[in-house]
Amino acid sequence: MHNKEYRVFKKVLLHIALLIVVLISIFPFIWMLTGATNKSVDVTGGVLRFGKSLGENWTNLQSSANVFLVFLNSMKITLIYTFVSILICSMAGYGFEKYRSKGKNLVYSLFLFSMMIPFSAQMIPLFKMASKANMLDSHTAVILPTLAMPFLVFFFRQSFQSYPTELIEAARIDGANEFTIFFRLVMAPMKSTFAAGAIYAFMKQWNNYLWPLIVIQTNEKKTFTLLLSSLASAYYVDYGQLMLAIVLATIPIIIVFLTMQKQFVEGIVGSSK
């Protein structure tokens, strides 16, 4: 076999292998879409074709919970959390990287050390604090505890290392205050980094389950993850409406990622340099 034929053969094998990996990766999503249009017995039976029960599944889902209200609850919590978390973590990362202080590295190391503490060890203290502050069964209690994410602070600090300190010092000499420097001079050229951080924060909060399960106590305050859990843990699981609910829960993440995919890749690559 000649070298040219060998390269073509190798490329074909590579494409076949990639195609197989792609099919395996998207199979759960295809099963989810088809399951949303079929009855529960068809889903459990492994039917992989689109059915005619989408309307019935939607009616059953609406009768099980106020889907629109639950969706709004999750979207409200996630959007507020994403905006505030990105603001806090980016400013913290900027401060750790661009300000000089003797104890800065020690504080930063202790802050990163908190990533090693499992959330299961923090639940009881956080619950007691939320209870004493009269925040139980509120969206505020869901948002507050994890606003300052160590990973995002680390991510932003790594990204700010590539930003020229000379520009910041020149702006200070010209009389610009620190907030003007950060919001006008620093944020503008680092949109990709902020987009990557926003996607991470959005996905983390949208998929958050354990903490909302602990602090949310009424159906009016439920999030989508709690709705999915209640549907999946019922005495009789209607897999048709469950699949439809999963599709609805997946749509916001898909939209956010597809619309910000380019910025996400650029932000991740930029922070790793």
C-alpha positions in Angstrom: 0.0 0.0 0.0 1.4 3.3 -1.1 1.8 6.2 1.4 -1.0 8.2 -0.2 -3.4 5.3 0.0 -2.3 4.6 3.6 -3.0 8.3 4.6 -6.5 8.1 2.9 -7.2 4.8 4.7 -6.1 6.2 8.0 -8.2 9.3 7.5 -11.3 7.2 6.7 -10.8 5.1 9.8 -10.4 8.2 11.9 -13.7 9.7 10.6 -15.5 6.4 11.2 -14.2 6.3 14.8 -15.3 10.0 15.3 -18.7 9.2 13.8 -19.2 6.3 16.2 -18.2 8.5 19.2 -20.6 11.2 18.0 -23.5 8.7 17.7 -22.8 7.3 21.1 -22.7 10.8 22.6 -26.0 12.0 21.1 -27.9 8.8 21.6 -29.2 9.8 25.0 -30.4 13.1 23.6 -32.2 11.3 20.6 -33.8 8.9 23.1 -34.9 11.8 25.2 -36.5 13.6 22.2 -38.3 10.5 20.9 -39.4 9.5 24.5 -41.0 12.9 24.9 -43.4 12.0 22.1 -44.2 8.5 23.2 -46.1 6.9 26.0 -44.4 5.5 29.1 -44.8 1.9 28.0 -43.1 2.8 24.7 -40.2 4.5 26.4 -39.6 1.5 28.7 -39.9 -0.7 25.7 -37.0 1.0 23.9 -39.0 2.6 21.1 -36.7 5.0 19.2 -39.2 6.5 16.8 -41.2 9.6 17.2 -44.8 9.0 18.5 -48.0 10.8 18.7 -48.3 11.3 22.5 -46.5 14.7 22.9 -49.8 16.5 23.6 -50.8 13.9 26.1 -47.5 14.1 27.9 -47.7 17.9 28.0 -51.2 17.7 29.5 -50.0 15.1 32.1 -47.0 17.3 32.9 -49.1 20.4 33.5 -51.4 18.4 35.7 -48.5 17.3 37.8 -47.0 20.7 38.4 -47.2 24.4 37.3 -44.4 24.0 34.7 -44.4 27.7 33.7 -44.0 28.8 37.3 -41.2 26.3 38.0 -39.4 27.3 34.8 -39.6 31.0 35.8 -38.3 30.1 39.3 -35.3 28.4 37.8 -34.6 31.1 35.3 -34.9 33.8 37.9 -32.5 32.1 40.3 -30.0 31.2 37.5 -29.9 34.6 35.9 -29.5 36.5 39.1 -26.9 34.0 40.4 -24.9 34.1 37.1 -24.8 38.0 37.0 -23.9 38.5 40.6 -21.5 35.5 40.8 -19.6 36.7 37.6 -19.3 40.2 39.0 -18.0 39.1 42.4 -15.6 36.4 41.1 -14.2 38.6 38.4 -13.5 41.4 40.7 -12.0 39.0 43.2 -9.8 37.5 40.6 -8.8 40.9 39.3 -7.9 42.0 42.9 -5.8 38.9 43.6 -3.9 39.4 40.4 -3.4 43.1 40.0 -3.2 44.4 43.6 -0.1 44.0 45.8 -0.5 42.8 49.4 1.7 40.8 51.7 -1.0 38.4 52.7 -2.6 38.1 49.3 -1.2 34.7 48.3 -2.0 33.2 51.7 -5.6 34.4 51.5 -5.8 33.1 47.9 -4.4 29.7 48.9 -6.9 29.4 51.8 -9.7 30.4 49.4 -8.7 27.7 46.9 -8.4 25.2 49.8 -12.1 25.5 50.3 -12.6 23.7 47.0 -11.4 20.5 48.8 -14.3 20.7 51.3 -17.2 18.7 50.1 -20.6 20.4 50.0 -22.1 17.6 52.2 -19.9 18.9 55.0 -21.2 22.5 54.6 -24.9 21.7 54.4 -25.7 21.7 58.1 -23.9 25.0 58.9 -25.4 26.7 55.9 -28.9 25.4 56.8 -28.5 26.7 60.3 -27.3 30.1 59.0 -30.3 30.3 56.5 -32.7 29.3 59.3 -31.4 32.0 61.7 -31.6 34.6 58.9 -35.2 33.6 58.2 -34.3 32.8 54.6 -35.7 29.2 54.4 -38.0 28.5 51.5 -36.7 31.5 49.6 -34.8 31.9 46.4 -32.3 34.1 48.2 -31.2 31.1 50.3 -30.6 29.2 47.1 -28.5 32.0 45.6 -26.3 33.3 48.4 -24.2 30.4 49.7 -22.3 29.7 46.5 -22.0 33.1 44.9 -18.2 33.3 45.4 -17.0 30.2 43.6 -13.3 29.4 44.2 -13.0 27.9 40.7 -14.3 31.0 39.0 -12.0 33.2 41.1 -9.1 31.0 40.0 -10.3 31.1 36.4 -10.5 34.9 36.3 -7.2 35.4 38.0 -5.5 33.2 35.5 -7.1 35.2 32.7 -6.1 38.5 34.2 -2.5 37.4 34.2 -2.4 38.1 30.4 -3.8 41.6 30.8 -1.1 44.3 30.6 -0.6 45.9 34.0 0.9 48.9 32.3 -2.5 49.9 30.9 -4.0 49.9 34.4 -1.2 52.0 35.8 -1.5 54.4 32.9 -5.2 54.8 33.6 -4.6 55.5 37.2 -2.1 58.2 36.3 -4.7 59.7 34.1 -7.1 59.9 37.1 -9.4 57.0 36.4 -10.8 55.4 39.5 -10.7 51.6 40.1 -14.3 50.9 39.1 -13.9 52.9 35.8 -10.7 50.9 35.1 -12.3 47.6 35.7 -15.7 48.1 34.0 -14.5 50.1 31.0 -10.8 49.2 30.5 -10.6 45.6 31.6 -13.9 44.1 30.9 -14.3 45.2 27.3 -11.3 43.3 25.8 -12.0 40.2 27.9 -15.6 39.5 26.8 -14.6 35.9 25.9 -13.4 35.2 29.5 -16.6 36.6 31.0 -18.7 34.6 28.5 -16.9 31.4 29.5 -17.4 32.2 33.2 -21.1 33.0 32.6 -21.7 29.7 30.9 -20.1 27.8 33.7 -22.1 29.7 36.4 -25.3 29.3 34.4 -24.9 25.6 34.0 -23.9 25.1 37.7 -26.9 26.9 39.1 -29.4 25.6 36.5 -28.4 22.0 37.4 -28.2 22.7 41.2 -30.3 20.1 43.0 -29.1 19.3 46.5 -29.1 22.7 48.1 -32.5 23.8 46.7 -33.9 20.4 47.9 -32.8 21.3 51.4 -34.0 24.9 51.6 -37.1 25.0 49.3 -40.1 23.7 51.1 -43.1 24.7 49.1 -44.2 23.9 45.5 -44.5 27.6 44.6 -40.7 28.1 45.0 -39.6 24.8 43.4 -36.9 24.7 40.7 -36.8 22.5 37.6 -34.4 20.1 39.1 -36.8 19.5 42.0 -39.6 19.0 39.6 -37.6 16.3 37.7 -36.7 14.6 40.9 -40.4 14.5 42.0 -41.4 13.1 38.6 -38.7 10.4 38.7 -39.3 9.4 42.3 -43.1 9.0 42.1 -44.8 5.7 42.9 -45.7 5.4 39.2 -43.2 7.0 36.9 -44.7 8.3 33.6 -41.6 8.2 31.5 -43.3 10.1 28.7 -43.9 13.3 30.7 -40.5 12.8 32.5 -38.7 12.8 29.1 -40.7 15.9 28.1 -39.7 17.7 31.3 -36.0 16.7 30.7 -36.2 18.2 27.2 -37.7 21.5 28.6 -34.9 21.6 31.2 -32.2 21.1 28.6 -33.3 23.8 26.2 -31.9 26.8 28.1 -28.5 25.2 28.5 -28.4 24.4 24.8 -29.4 27.9 23.8 -26.8 29.5 26.1 -24.0 27.3 25.0 -24.7 27.5 21.3 -25.1 31.3 21.3 -21.8 31.7 23.3 -19.9 28.7 22.1 -17.2 30.7 20.3 -16.6 33.0 23.3 -16.6 30.0 25.6 -13.8 28.3 23.7 -11.8 31.5 23.3 -12.2 32.2 27.1 -11.1 28.8 28.1 -8.1 28.8 25.7 -7.1 32.3 26.9 -7.2 31.4 30.6 -5.0 28.3 30.0 -2.2 30.2 28.3 
